[in-house]
């Protein structure tokens, strides 16, 4: 089991040996501490969060525009439908 952890977290083990942690001598706990420290320092997901917020804002704006324009569009389409129904088509 420890051999699998060592091969999977080769970079983390070097960091663990240099930190001189006061935690128990359990390799799993040390690997998890290093993983969490690197995760909290990482900024890789920040761009994803930016895109999610931007996309949500665009969707919200689209819903607001549809809500505002839909009543007027329905009124005009009803009037246009009534006008077209009133037209007579000449058949020869």
C-alpha positions in Angstrom: 0.0 0.0 0.0 2.8 2.4 0.9 4.6 1.6 -2.3 1.5 2.6 -4.3 1.3 5.9 -2.4 5.0 6.6 -2.9 4.8 6.0 -6.7 1.6 8.1 -7.0 2.8 11.0 -4.9 6.5 11.2 -5.8 6.6 15.0 -5.7 4.6 15.1 -2.5 6.9 12.8 -0.6 9.9 15.0 -1.1 7.9 17.9 0.2 6.8 15.8 3.2 10.3 14.9 4.1 11.4 18.5 4.1 8.5 19.9 6.2 9.4 18.0 9.4 5.7 17.7 10.4 4.7 17.1 14.0 1.9 14.9 12.9 1.9 11.1 13.6 4.3 9.1 11.4 1.5 8.0 9.1 2.3 8.4 5.4 -1.4 8.9 4.5 -1.9 11.8 6.9 1.3 13.5 5.6 0.3 13.0 2.0 -3.2 14.4 2.7 -1.7 17.5 4.4 0.6 18.2 1.5 -2.3 17.6 -1.0 -4.6 20.0 0.9 -1.9 22.6 1.2 -1.2 22.5 -2.5 -4.9 22.5 -3.3 -5.5 25.6 -1.2 -2.6 27.4 -2.8 -3.7 26.4 -6.4 -5.5 28.9 -8.5 -6.3 26.6 -11.4 -10.1 26.6 -10.8 -10.4 30.4 -10.6 -10.8 30.7 -14.4 -13.6 28.1 -14.3 -15.4 30.0 -11.6 -15.1 33.2 -13.7 -16.7 31.5 -16.7 -19.5 30.0 -14.6 -20.3 33.4 -13.2 -20.1 35.1 -16.6 -22.3 32.5 -18.2 -24.9 32.8 -15.4 -25.0 36.5 -15.8 -25.6 36.2 -19.6 -28.3 33.6 -19.1 -30.0 35.9 -16.5 -29.8 38.9 -18.9 -31.4 36.8 -21.6 -34.2 35.7 -19.4 -34.8 39.3 -18.4 -34.9 40.5 -22.0 -37.3 37.7 -23.0 -39.6 38.6 -20.1 -39.6 42.2 -21.1 -40.0 41.8 -24.9 -42.4 38.8 -25.0 -45.6 40.7 -24.2 -45.0 43.2 -26.9 -44.0 40.5 -29.4 -47.2 38.6 -28.7 -49.4 41.7 -29.1 -47.8 42.4 -32.5 -48.0 38.8 -33.7 -51.7 38.7 -32.8 -52.3 41.9 -34.7 -50.4 40.5 -37.7 -52.3 37.3 -37.6 -55.6 39.1 -37.6 -54.6 41.3 -40.5 -53.5 38.2 -42.5 -56.7 36.4 -41.8 -58.7 39.4 -43.0 -57.0 39.3 -46.4 -58.7 37.6 -49.3 -56.7 35.6 -51.8 -57.8 36.1 -55.3 -58.3 32.8 -57.1 -58.6 33.0 -60.9 
